[in-house]
C-alpha cells in the first residue's frame, strides 16, 4: 500500500512529542517505523498508536500484526478521509494519556456528528468473533468476502474472525452481481447492496451460507424478496462500541422489518422501560473512548442511543436512533420508519430522511432517495400515503446526491447540513 503524500502539518514517520514534562516517551521499536503508510504517535503514559491508511480491497493485516506485536494500538483511517480530519485525529492522539495496550482505535459517529475515537481491545474483538460464530459458524475452509475497509468496525471484524477462527478473507470491490460472490461462503451487506444484488437475475451462488444484513433499517419487502431467491439471510445489530454484532438471527419470510435477532450468547441486552433505549453489556464492549486528553471507560451497561424492544421470544427489535427522532406537531417521528417505507418501493434502492425546521409544525421530514429505476404511475409521495400515516409522509423528496449514494450508509448529518446551507437538489 502506498502512503498518501504527506499533508501540511502532519508527520509521515516517527512520533509526536508534546511539551509536557510528565510525558514518559516509549522507545519506538524499529518494526513500527517500517510499517507501510504508517504514522507512529506516542501518548502520555507510554501508549503507542500506529495510524495506517486503509482502503477496500487491500489486505492490511501484516501491518496490523506488526503493530500489535509491539504493544501498539492500530488506528485504521480510510484513504478517502479528508486531510484536515486525519490531521485532527493524529493531533488528538498525541495529546491523550493512556497506558500501552494492543488494540484498535476506530473513529465513529454513526450516521452523523463529530467522530469519536473508540478504543477496542483484542480480547473484546476476539469475544465478538467467537460468540458470533456460535450463531453463524465460520472457520477453516470458509471464505468471507470483504468489500469493507477496516476503518469501519464491520470490515475490522471480518479480519478478526479470520484471525481467531481460521477462515479466509477475499478482498474485493462491492459486489454488484451474484457472480462477484462465487466461491465465498459469507458476506456482510447493507440494505442498498442487497437491493442492487437482487436486481441481478442470475442464481444466488450455491457457496453462500450466510449473508449478514446490517447497517441500519431494511424493509420487510427487501428481506422477503431475498429469502424467496434463496439468500441465506441473517439480521444483525451492533455498534463500534460493541465490537460490531451483539444480536444476530436467521431471517424467515414475514419477519418484521425491525427484527435484529437474539442476543449473542454471553451478551446482555435490555431495554430501558421509560425511554425505550437499548442497553448492552458483555465481553465485546470497548475499553472506552478517547475524549480530550483522556481515555474514558465505557459505562456498563452501554447506552446505545438506539430505541427498540424485546419480543416474547427474547429477540431484539430496533426501531431507530433516539438522537435521530424529532417531534412534528407533537408527534414523534423516527426517520428509520419512513426510510423502511421508501425502501419497500420496488424502484428505491436507498433512502435517508432528515428533519427540517417548519414554522407551523416545528419540524418536518424531508427524504433523499437513490432510485434503482424510474417511478411508474403515481409519485413517490402518493405511494407512501398507502403505507404511512399522513404526518409521516415527507414534505419533499430529493434525489440522493451521488457522493452520498456511493457511501455504505448515507450521512444524515451531512445531508441535514447541506439542506441548511441552501444547497439545491433535484426533486423527485
Secondary structure, DSSP 8 states (H G I E B T S, - for coil): -------TT--SSS----S-TT-------HHHHTSTTEEEEE-BTT-EEEEEEE-TT---HHHHHHHHHTT-EEEEEETTS-HHHHHHHHHHHTT-B-----EEEEEE-TTSSS-EEEEEEHHHHHHHHHHHHTTS---TT-EEEE-S-TTSHHHHHHHHHHHHH--EEEE-S---SGGGGTT-SEEEEEHHHHHHHHT--S---TT--EEEEESS---HHHHHHHHHTT--EEEEEEEGGGTEEEEEEE--TT--TTEEEEE-TT-EEEE-TTT-EEEEESTT--SEEEETTEEEE--SSEEEEEEEEE-TTSEEEEEEETTT-EEETTEEE-HHHHHHHHHTSTTEEEEEEEEEEETTTEEEEEEEEEESS---SS-HHHHHTTTS-GGGS-SEEEE--HHHHTSSS--HHHHHHHHHTT----B-
